[in-house]
Each structure stands twice: as C-alpha cells, then as structure tokens.
Amino acid sequence: MIPERFLNALLLGGLLGVALLADWRDEPFTITLATRATILAIAATGLNLALGLGGLVSLGHAVFFGLGGYAMGILAFHAQTYAPVELGPLAIEGTTSMPLIWVTAIAVSSLAALVIGLLSLRTSGVYFIMITLAFGQMFFYFAVSWSAYGGEDGLSIYVRNGFPGLNTLDPIQFFSLCFVLLCLVLVLWSRLARSPFGLALNAARQVPARVETVGLDPKRLKLAAFVLSGAITGLAGALFADLNRFVSPSMFSWQLSGELIVLVILGGVARLCGPVAGAMLFVALEHWLGGLTEFWHVWLGAILLLIVLFAKGGLVGLLSGRPASHD
Amino acid sequence: MSLLALSGLTAFYGSSQALFGVDLTVGEGEVVALMGRNGMGKTTTVRAICRMIVSKGGLTFAGRDLHGLPSHAVARLGIGLVPEGRRCFADLTVRENLVAAARPGPWDEARVGDLFPRLAERRGQRARTLSGGEQQMLAIGRALMTNPRLVILDEATEGLAPLVRAEIWAAVARLKIETGMAILVIDKSVRDLARVSDRAVILERGATVWSGGINELTPAISETYVGV
C-alpha cells in the first residue's frame, strides 16, 4: 500500500514525466494526450467538489464545460473576425488573451451554476440528477441551433490563444500552463476540503438536518459548492477548447457529463487526486484500447464495473489502501 | 423576561396533532428539566422549538417569535441542540465535527477539550469509532461550539454506562456553575435531573400538566406523572 500523499505526488509526477519524456523524444501527440488528461482532470476536480464533498450527483456538468468552451470560442471568433460581440447595447471586443478568456469562462459558468443550482438544489437524489441532466440537454440543443457560432458543426479557431510570455502553440508550453492550473485547482480543492466550509459541506452530505441544528443552511453550503464546482469545470472547458482549437455542441453533451462522473469514480470519489488518476487512466485506455478495438468503451465499462464492485475508493483508494470515504 | 418562552404551543406531524398546549419557560442562566413518560411529547416539544415540525401558539426566544424561521436560523439565534441519539457527523473526526459547527464566541476547541478531556485525546479519531459516551460528549461539544445562549439536551444520558453518565452530569453542572448557560434538559432519571435543575416542567399527552421549582417536585408528583 502506498501512502496517499506519496501516491498523489507519484500521479502528478507521472503526468509531468510523460509530457517531458514525450517532449524529449519529440512526440507532440503524446504531449497532447497528457494535456488532454490534465484538462479533464481539472474538469473532474471541479465535479469532485460537488460530487465528492457535497454528494451532489450532477449529470449536467457538461454545461459548465461547454460554457467555458464557448466563452473561448466566441471571444476568439470575434477577435478573428474583428467584429465585436453584440450584447444588447454593449459591444465587447473579442480577445485572444487566455487570462481574459479564463476570467470570462469562470464568470459565465459560475453564473450558470448559480442559476442551475438555485433551481435544482430544491430537489435531491434522482430528481437532482434529472434536473441537472435536463439543463444539460437545454444547453446542448441551444448550441446545436445557434447558427451564428457554427450550430451543429461547431466553431474552429485557427490560432491558439496567447498567454503573456509563452508560446502556447508549443505543445509542452501549453501542457505546462494546464499542469500549473491543475496544481492550483488541486491546492484549492484540498484547502476547501479541510476548511470549516468543506467540513460543514461534508457534514451536510451526511446528515443535512443535523447541520441545521448547528446553524448552517445545508442548501446554501451545497449551492456554494456547486457554483465553485461549475467555475472550475468552466475553466477546464476553456482550456479544452484551446487544446482542440475547436468548440462544438458535443462539449455540452450528457455523455460528457457522464464521462466526468466516470473519471471521478474511476479515480476515487472525494480523493484529492482521484480525478487525476481517473483522467490519466481514461485517456490512456481511450488511446490504447481505442487503437486495438473500435468497441473500447465495452472494456472501459468492464473496468469501471470492477472498480465500483471491488475498489470502492477508486484507483486511489485501491492503491493507498484507505477505504472509501463515502459512497 | 424569559429567554425561551412557549405558551399554549400546539404541533402537528402531518395531520395528526402531537402537542396540545405546552407551556414552558427557561430564563437566563436557568436549568429546566423537561419530564414526562415516553410518548408524552418531550422530543416533539424540542423539535417544535428547533422548528423541525409545524407548530402554532407562543414560541419566542430572546423576545423573538421563532415561527417562520428555518431551523438553521433558530440555531443561529443561539439555541444549541444536542439531539436524541447524538447524531454526530460520523465520517468526520472529532476535531472536524467541532470545527464544522464553530461560530465566534468564547467556546472553542480548547475550551471544549477542557470540559471533556476525552475528546481532546481523541481529536483525530472519526466520530463513528467513538463510544456512545464519547459521541454524546462530542454532540454536546458541537452544540457548545456554536456559542449558544441556550443548550437543549434531549435524552442527555440515554443508553450510557453509569460512570459515563456521571461524567456527563458533572459537565452539565460545570456548565451551569461556570458559565451560567441556560439549559433545557430531558432525561429518564428524575434523581439526576433534580440534582442539576432549578425547575421542572412535566408533560402529559402533549400538554404541560405541572411546572414548578425542583424543590416542589415531591415524590408523589413524580410518581403520578413520570412513574418513578
């Protein structure tokens, strides 16, 4: 059994190592895979806040991922065409600056999470899952029919957006940027988990009624977690769009919401580096199994089944020997 | 003026009425015992005070009508509940249980640790692994961390070993003497309640049937209403 701290370092070190090795051996595609895993890990860490700490099974997290993606797509598209974004009387210039795009992605997705959270947190259990799914579908079909930004075909961005001092088109530099963001998000997650807010959220997941007796509103705690969670997933969406230089309605799809849940469960629910392990495994399987057989999802399903049945704490739980912190 | 005042309080579980007129007051620094046989409405009264069930009638705390407030707002006004069956946050450690509940005020981890040294020893241990007595201490500690003006102990020592019960009662007595905190306490043992309380209120069939100073509670009265 490997101590969880050591395992976390190993996972992050492994991710970084793969990218650096690939850079040294001049294999840009492998770096792109590592970047993909990194970005998915950020998105899943966002979900791990709602799902892991708050126990909120959101089947609509693709909404935030997609909003982040479209925030990037729309801003970059307008920068590409030199036409401002018309928002009623407001005309906003497009931009190719990553930090500005990130701020926009975070703002838009947290606002969406606030509204969706306010409505869906009135329910719980299977109804919560259904409502978040419904919101996901709403956004999906809206994007499909939004012809101004490519509709079903999506939107291609010809040049990757810029970050001051970096050449983002160089795979390893873009990877490093995403990796640093992943580390920052993980630091934030672990601090939140140990803060009074995180502990109260944890308690609200276990016994909401008892949290009320100590003067805390479980709904407000969950809403705050949901908004933060959406913001992080939104940031990942913007990065994902920049990785592919392409956004399409599939970023809003419920399959993607499901994949994010799978990543968290594969790696370990409520584990700091669960989403990192999940994303690495997922991308590796997608690449290798996908190369062997067209039906790689079947094998992914089998692996997921085994993990859910025999390793309740996910990969991290299995390797660290610490049992699941909760179902 | 009383800190907590219930007058003619009625309460309902859905359409069935559970309380038929509870009169009860707890003054600042006063310890009041709430007595009665099983099923007479003690816990229901507590749930009504904490706004966990629908109630009607007079229900004020520090001069404020509690009707219309959600449960968490009542707790914020200064009512710390130690619920029946303890209900600690099982997956959190002792320390985390306390931190999660903390609100600013004189009560902090150190002070709770001073009141219950056993909790201080087990601060890193998960609540689910504690003994019943330790869980009750934790539930009391958690209520104190909210820095309440009134603590409600529902079944203060239910199902605990005699030595642990003595520890809990000693802590209640300490709270009364050292902090002058108002306490509303429910327990099976009339003798233990008589030792710490200033006054007693007895419920029967969801209504107050007797209230008075603890010295006025004669064996005959307690035999009639409580059965011991």
Interface residues (C-beta under 8 A of the other chain):
Chain A: P196 L199 A200 N202 A203 Q206 V207 A209 R210 V211 E212 T213 V214 G215 L216 D217 P218 S325 H326
Chain B: C50 M52 P70 S71 H72 A73 A75 R76 G80 L81 P83 R87 F89 A90 D91 L92 E96 N97 V99 A100 A101 A102 R103 R142 A143 M145 T146
